Amino acid sequence: MENLKAHSHNGTDSQKLVMKESFENVPQEAIDEVTGTASGTYGATEQTLINNLKTTVNELLTKLENIGIIN
């Protein structure tokens, strides 16, 4: 391993920091979007909760992809 000194960026000394180029040995498999919806087996309240969680998970996946943390 290279002997590198730890450092941080203040936002003005570097134009762009690319996450997938900044970390080494962090392989990851793609994460699939959550599909489907809660069935009628559940009550209306549970269906709403499950479907809202699905939406939130997919939004988080999109945001993490957009900032380069996941593929």
C-alpha positions as CSV (number, residue, x, y, z in Angstrom):
1,M,0.0,0.0,0.0
2,E,1.2,3.5,-0.8
3,N,2.3,5.7,2.1
4,L,-0.1,8.6,1.6
5,K,-0.8,11.4,4.1
6,A,-4.4,11.8,5.1
7,H,-5.9,15.0,3.8
8,S,-9.3,16.7,3.3
9,H,-10.6,19.1,0.7
10,N,-12.3,22.4,1.5
11,G,-14.3,22.6,-1.7
12,T,-12.1,25.2,-3.4
13,D,-8.9,23.3,-3.8
14,S,-10.5,20.7,-6.1
15,Q,-13.0,21.0,-8.9
16,K,-14.6,17.6,-8.4
17,L,-14.2,14.6,-6.1
18,V,-15.5,11.4,-7.7
19,M,-16.5,8.9,-5.0
20,K,-15.9,5.8,-7.1
21,E,-12.4,7.0,-7.9
22,S,-11.6,8.1,-4.4
23,F,-12.0,4.8,-2.6
24,E,-10.0,1.7,-3.3
25,N,-11.1,-2.0,-2.9
26,V,-14.8,-1.2,-2.4
27,P,-16.5,-3.4,-5.0
28,Q,-20.3,-3.4,-5.0
29,E,-23.0,-5.1,-6.9
30,A,-25.8,-3.1,-8.4
31,I,-28.9,-2.6,-6.2
32,D,-32.2,-3.1,-7.9
33,E,-35.1,-0.7,-7.5
34,V,-37.9,-2.0,-5.3
35,T,-40.9,-3.0,-7.5
36,G,-44.4,-4.2,-6.8
37,T,-46.9,-3.0,-4.3
38,A,-48.6,-4.3,-1.2
39,S,-51.4,-6.7,-2.0
40,G,-55.0,-6.7,-0.7
41,T,-53.9,-9.2,1.9
42,Y,-53.0,-6.2,4.0
43,G,-55.4,-3.6,5.3
44,A,-55.4,-0.1,3.8
45,T,-53.1,1.3,6.5
46,E,-50.5,-1.4,6.0
47,Q,-50.7,-1.0,2.2
48,T,-50.0,2.7,2.4
49,L,-47.1,2.2,4.8
50,I,-45.5,-0.5,2.7
51,N,-46.0,1.4,-0.5
52,N,-44.6,4.6,1.1
53,L,-41.6,2.7,2.3
54,K,-41.0,1.3,-1.2
55,T,-41.1,4.9,-2.6
56,T,-38.7,6.1,0.1
57,V,-36.2,3.3,-0.5
58,N,-36.2,4.0,-4.3
59,E,-35.7,7.7,-3.6
60,L,-32.7,6.9,-1.4
61,L,-31.2,4.6,-4.0
62,T,-31.5,7.4,-6.6
63,K,-29.9,10.0,-4.3
64,L,-27.0,7.6,-3.4
65,E,-26.5,6.9,-7.1
66,N,-26.5,10.6,-8.0
67,I,-23.8,11.4,-5.5
68,G,-21.7,8.4,-6.6
69,I,-21.9,6.3,-3.4
70,I,-23.5,3.3,-5.1
71,N,-23.7,2.2,-8.7
